[in-house]
Amino acid sequence: QVQLVESGGGLVQPGGSLRLSCTSSGSIFSSYAMGWYRQAPGKQRESVAFITSAGFKSYSDSVKGRFTISRDNAKNTVYLSMISLKPEDTAAYYCATMRPDMKPDYWGQGTQVAVSS
C-alpha cells in the first residue's frame, strides 16, 4: 500500500507562485511514474502533469510553460512548481502514482490552491 501526502497549497494572488510537494511512503517510489491532477469546484478532475521514472515530463496545455513537475527519488517526493498563477488555477491538487498504462492508481488527500486578489 502506497500513501501519498501533499503539501504546499494556499492562497496566492494572480501572478504569484507556489510549489506543491507530494511525499510517498512507498519504498519503490523511483520506479513509479507520478502525476499531478486538479479538480475545481463543479468540474471533473483533470490531469495537470506527469513525470515518468526516467524523467520524461508531460503537461496539459493549460499549464504548459507555467508549471514544472520534478522529482527527488532520494526524498520519495514529487514537486509541482507553479508560476504566473491565474484564478482559473484554483482547485484541489492531487498527486497520484501512475500504472504502466499511465492511469492513476494511488491518490493523495489533496491540497487546496486558491488564486485570488
N, C-alpha and C positions, 0 to 999 in steps of 0.2 A: 504494500500500500504506500502510495506516494502522497505526502502532504505538502501543499504549496501555501505560502503566506506572502501576500502582497503588502507593500507599504509605500508611502511617499505621496499619496494623494493629498488634495487640499483645495483651497480657494485661491485662485490667481486671476489677475486682471488680464484682459485681452492683450496679446503680445508678449505675455510672460512665459516662463518656462518652469517645468517640473521634471523630476526624474523619479520614475517608479521602479521599485525593486520587487523581485519575487524570489524567495528562497525556498529551495526544495529540501525535504528530509531524505530523499532517495539517495542511495549510495552509488547509483549508476547514472547520476544526472548528466554526465558528459556524453552519454550515448543517446540521450533524448533530443529530438528537435523540440523547441519551445515556442509557444505562441502567445501573443497578447491579443485580447479581444476587448470590445467595449459594448455597453448596452445603455442607450439613452432612454429616458422615460418614454414609455409608449412605443418603443421601437424594438426591433429584433436585435439580438446580439450579432455583432459583425466582427470579422477578422480585421485586425489593425496591422500586425506584422508577425513574421515568424523568422526563426533562425535555426538552421539545421545543426547537427552535431559537428559538421565540418566547417560551420561558419557562414554558409550561404544565407543571405538575407533577402526577404521579400516584404514589400509594403503595399498597403492599399493606396489607391490613387489619392484618396482624400488626405493622407498624411505624408505622402512621399515628399522628401525634401525638408520636412519639419520634424519628423520623428526618427529616432535612431534606436534600433534594437541591438543589444550586445549581451555577451555572457561572460561570466568568470567561473570556469569549471572548478577552480580551487575553492571557491566560496559557495558552490552549488546555487548560484544566483544568476538570474537573467534581469536585464535592465531595459527600461524604455525611457529614453531621454526625449523630452518634448520641448520644442521651442516655438515661438510665434503662435502661441495658443489662441484659438478662436472660441467664441461662445458655443459654436456647434461641436466642439470637442468635449463639451460637458457630458459626462457619462460615468457609469461604474466601469472600472477597468479590471479585467480578469486575466490572469496568466493560466496557461494550460500546458501540460505535456502533450506532445503530438505522437500519434501512432505512425507506423510506417506508411500508411495510406494518407498521412497528413491530416487526419481528422483529430479533433481534440479528444483527450482521454481523461486525465485527472485535472480538476479545476481548483483554483484557489477561491477564497471567500470574497475577493474583490476589494478594490479601494476606490473611493469616490473622488472624481476630479470635477471641479466646478470652475468655469471660466466666466467671470462677470465683473463689470465695473461697479 
